[in-house]
Amino acid sequence: MMFISLTPTFQVASVLAGFSYTMLNLFAGFTVPEPKIPKWWVWGYWICPTAWSLKALITSQYGDINKEISVFGEPNAINAFLKSYYGYSHDDLGVIAVVLISFPLVFASVFGYTIAKLNFQRR
């Protein structure tokens, strides 16, 4: 909906939405974890709602488990693996909750502002 309010036509919004879905999936942190994303691209990870949702889900479910597992042939605790490989820490759940609550508020605010202020009608 936000792209529809930012662009003059539905077709342009569809093209931009397709591009943004690709970027959101790329920066979600699942295929390429955040510690392995180059530093000049890490901003894409931080503004990606999917990354924060994935971080919240994995951290809340597995972030406090100390059970030993075998990862890449080495024994490692689940929470230590999440911290070292993905950068997820159980202590960050409060920040994650605030960020996840703020995303819909920001998107709705941008939509409301742009739908009210931008006028693409031609006369």
KOLMITOR-878553 format. One record per residue: x, y, z of N, C-alpha, C, O in turn; residue in one letter. Coordinates in steps of 0.1 Angstrom, whole numbers, padded with zeros to 4 digits, always signed. Layout:
N
XYZXYZXYZXYZa...
This chain:
123
+0008-0012+0000+0000+0000+0000+0009+0013+0000+0005+0023-0006m+0020+0012+0007+0028+0024+0007+0034+0027-0007+0035+0039-0010m+0037+0017-0015+0042+0021-0028+0031+0027-0037+0034+0035-0045f+0019+0022-0035+0008+0028-0042+0006+0043-0039+0003+0051-0048i+0008+0047-0027+0007+0061-0023+0019+0069-0028+0018+0081-0029s+0030+0063-0030+0042+0070-0034+0044+0071-0049+0052+0079-0054l+0037+0064-0057+0039+0063-0071+0027+0068-0079+0015+0068-0073t+0028+0073-0091+0017+0079-0098+0007+0068-0104-0004+0071-0106p+0012+0056-0107+0004+0046-0113+0006+0032-0105+0016+0030-0099t-0004+0024-0107-0004+0011-0101+0008+0002-0107+0014-0006-0101f+0010+0004-0120+0021-0003-0127+0035+0000-0121+0043-0009-0119q+0037+0012-0119+0050+0016-0113+0051+0010-0099+0062+0006-0095v+0040+0011-0091+0040+0005-0078+0043-0010-0078+0050-0015-0070a+0038-0017-0088+0040-0031-0089+0055-0034-0092+0060-0044-0086s+0061-0026-0101+0075-0029-0104+0083-0026-0091+0092-0034-0088v+0081-0015-0084+0088-0012-0072+0086-0022-0061+0095-0026-0054l+0074-0027-0060+0071-0037-0050+0078-0050-0053+0084-0057-0044a+0079-0054-0066+0087-0066-0069+0101-0065-0065+0107-0074-0060g+0107-0053-0068+0121-0051-0065+0123-0051-0050+0132-0056-0045f+0114-0044-0042+0115-0044-0028+0113-0058-0021+0120-0060-0012s+0105-0066-0027+0103-0080-0021+0116-0087-0023+0120-0095-0014y+0123-0086-0035+0136-0092-0037+0146-0087-0027+0153-0096-0021t+0147-0074-0025+0157-0069-0015+0153-0073-0001+0162-0076+0007m+0141-0073+0003+0137-0078+0016+0141-0092+0019+0145-0096+0030l+0139-0101+0009+0143-0115+0010+0158-0116+0011+0163-0125+0018n+0165-0108+0003+0179-0109+0003+0185-0105+0016+0195-0111+0021l+0180-0094+0022+0185-0089+0035+0178-0094+0047+0179-0088+0058f+0170-0105+0046+0163-0110+0057+0172-0116+0068+0168-0118+0079a+0184-0120+0064+0193-0125+0073+0193-0141+0074+0199-0146+0083g+0185-0147+0066+0184-0161+0066+0194-0168+0057+0202-0176+0060f+0194-0163+0044+0204-0168+0035+0218-0163+0038+0227-0171+0038t+0219-0150+0040+0232-0145+0044+0230-0138+0058+0223-0128+0059v+0236-0144+0068+0234-0139+0082+0240-0125+0083+0249-0121+0076p+0235-0118+0092+0239-0104+0094+0254-0102+0096+0260-0093+0091e+0261-0111+0104+0276-0109+0106+0283-0111+0092+0295-0106+0091p+0277-0118+0083+0284-0120+0070+0280-0110+0059+0286-0111+0048k+0271-0102+0062+0267-0091+0052+0278-0081+0052+0282-0076+0063i+0283-0076+0040+0293-0066+0040+0288-0053+0048+0276-0050+0047p+0298-0046+0054+0294-0035+0062+0287-0024+0055+0279-0017+0061k+0290-0022+0042+0283-0012+0034+0269-0016+0030+0261-0007+0025w+0265-0028+0032+0251-0033+0029+0243-0036+0042+0232-0040+0040w+0249-0035+0053+0242-0039+0065+0230-0031+0069+0221-0035+0076v+0229-0018+0063+0218-0010+0065+0205-0017+0060+0194-0015+0065w+0207-0024+0049+0195-0032+0043+0189-0042+0053+0177-0044+0053g+0198-0048+0061+0194-0057+0071+0186-0050+0082+0176-0055+0087y+0191-0039+0086+0185-0032+0098+0172-0026+0094+0163-0024+0103w+0169-0022+0082+0156-0017+0078+0146-0027+0073+0135-0023+0069i+0150-0040+0073+0142-0050+0067+0132-0056+0078+0137-0062+0088c+0119-0054+0077+0110-0060+0087+0111-0075+0088+0109-0081+0099p+0114-0082+0077+0115-0096+0077+0127-0101+0086+0126-0111+0093t+0137-0093+0085+0149-0097+0093+0146-0096+0108+0150-0105+0116a+0138-0086+0112+0135-0084+0126+0125-0095+0130+0125-0099+0142w+0116-0098+0122+0106-0109+0125+0113-0122+0127+0110-0130+0136s+0122-0125+0118+0130-0138+0119+0139-0138+0131+0140-0148+0138l+0145-0126+0134+0153-0125+0146+0144-0127+0159+0149-0134+0168k+0133-0122+0159+0124-0123+0171+0119-0138+0172+0119-0143+0183a+0116-0144+0161+0111-0158+0162+0122-0167+0167+0119-0175+0176l+0133-0167+0161+0144-0176+0164+0149-0173+0178+0152-0182+0186i+0151-0160+0181+0156-0157+0195+0147-0160+0206+0151-0166+0216t+0134-0158+0204+0125-0161+0215+0123-0176+0217+0120-0180+0228s+0124-0184+0206+0122-0198+0208+0135-0206+0212+0134-0215+0219q+0147-0201+0206+0159-0209+0209+0170-0201+0216+0180-0207+0219y+0168-0189+0218+0179-0180+0223+0183-0183+0238+0194-0179+0242g+0175-0190+0245+0178-0192+0259+0181-0207+0262+0181-0212+0274d+0183-0215+0252+0185-0230+0253+0200-0232+0253+0207-0228+0243i+0205-0239+0263+0219-0242+0264+0223-0256+0260+0234-0261+0262n+0214-0263+0253+0216-0277+0249+0227-0277+0239+0228-0269+0230k+0236-0287+0240+0247-0289+0231+0242-0295+0218+0234-0305+0218e+0246-0290+0207+0243-0295+0193+0256-0296+0186+0266-0290+0189i+0256-0303+0175+0268-0304+0166+0266-0295+0154+0257-0297+0146s+0274-0285+0153+0273-0275+0142+0286-0275+0135+0297-0272+0140v+0286-0278+0122+0298-0278+0113+0308-0288+0119+0320-0285+0118f+0304-0298+0126+0313-0308+0131+0318-0305+0145+0326-0313+0150g+0314-0294+0151+0319-0290+0164+0307-0290+0174+0296-0285+0170e+0309-0294+0186+0298-0292+0196+0297-0278+0200+0307-0271+0203p+0285-0273+0201+0282-0259+0204+0269-0258+0211+0259-0266+0207n+0267-0249+0220+0254-0247+0226+0245-0239+0216+0250-0231+0208a+0232-0241+0217+0223-0235+0207+0224-0220+0208+0225-0213+0198i+0224-0214+0220+0224-0200+0222+0238-0194+0218+0238-0183+0212n+0248-0201+0220+0261-0197+0215+0263-0197+0200+0269-0188+0194a+0257-0207+0194+0257-0208+0179+0249-0196+0173+0253-0190+0164f+0237-0193+0179+0229-0182+0174+0236-0169+0175+0235-0160+0167l+0243-0167+0186+0251-0155+0188+0263-0154+0179+0265-0143+0173k+0270-0165+0177+0282-0164+0168+0279-0164+0153+0286-0157+0146s+0269-0172+0149+0266-0173+0135+0257-0163+0130+0259-0157+0119y+0246-0161+0137+0235-0151+0132+0236-0138+0139+0231-0128+0134y+0243-0137+0151+0243-0124+0158+0231-0122+0167+0228-0111+0171g+0223-0133+0170+0211-0132+0177+0214-0134+0192+0221-0144+0196y+0208-0125+0200+0210-0127+0215+0196-0126+0222+0188-0117+0218s+0194-0134+0232+0181-0134+0239+0179-0121+0246+0168-0117+0249h+0190-0114+0249+0188-0101+0256+0183-0090+0248+0178-0080+0253d+0182-0092+0235+0177-0082+0226+0162-0082+0223+0157-0074+0215d+0155-0091+0230+0141-0092+0227+0133-0080+0229+0123-0077+0222l+0137-0072+0239+0129-0059+0242+0131-0049+0230+0121-0043+0226g+0143-0048+0225+0146-0039+0214+0138-0044+0201+0133-0037+0194v+0139-0057+0199+0132-0063+0188+0117-0061+0188+0111-0058+0178i+0111-0062+0200+0097-0059+0202+0093-0045+0198+0083-0042+0191a+0101-0035+0203+0099-0021+0200+0100-0019+0185+0092-0012+0179v+0110-0024+0178+0112-0022+0164+0100-0029+0156+0095-0023+0147v+0096-0041+0160+0085-0047+0153+0072-0039+0155+0064-0040+0146l+0070-0033+0166+0058-0025+0168+0059-0012+0160+0049-0007+0155i+0071-0007+0158+0073+0006+0151+0071+0005+0136+0067+0014+0130s+0075-0007+0130+0074-0008+0116+0060-0005+0110+0058+0003+0101f+0049-0011+0116+0036-0008+0110+0032+0006+0113+0025+0012+0105p+0036+0012+0124+0033+0026+0127+0040+0035+0117+0034+0045+0112l+0052+0032+0114+0059+0041+0104+0053+0039+0090+0051+0049+0083v+0051+0027+0086+0045+0024+0073+0031+0031+0071+0028+0037+0061f+0023+0030+0082+0010+0036+0081+0011+0051+0081+0003+0058+0074a+0020+0057+0088+0022+0071+0088+0027+0076+0075+0022+0086+0070s+0037+0069+0069+0041+0073+0055+0030+0072+0045+0028+0081+0037v+0022+0061+0046+0011+0060+0037+0001+0071+0039-0003+0077+0029f-0003+0074+0051-0013+0084+0054-0008+0098+0049-0015+0106+0043g+0005+0101+0052+0010+0114+0048+0011+0115+0033+0007+0125+0027y+0016+0105+0026+0018+0106+0011+0004+0106+0004+0003+0112-0006t-0005+0098+0009-0018+0098+0002-0025+0112+0004-0033+0115-0005i-0022+0119+0015-0028+0132+0017-0021+0143+0009-0027+0152+0004a-0008+0142+0009+0000+0153+0003+0004+0152-0012+0005+0162-0019k+0006+0140-0016+0010+0138-0030-0002+0137-0039-0012+0130-0036l-0002+0144-0050-0014+0144-0059-0008+0142-0073-0001+0151-0079n-0011+0130-0079-0005+0127-0092-0015+0129-0103-0013+0124-0114f-0026+0135-0100-0036+0138-0111-0031+0148-0121-0025+0158-0117q-0034+0145-0133-0030+0154-0144-0042+0162-0149-0053+0157-0150r-0040+0175-0151-0052+0183-0156-0048+0189-0169-0057+0196-0175r
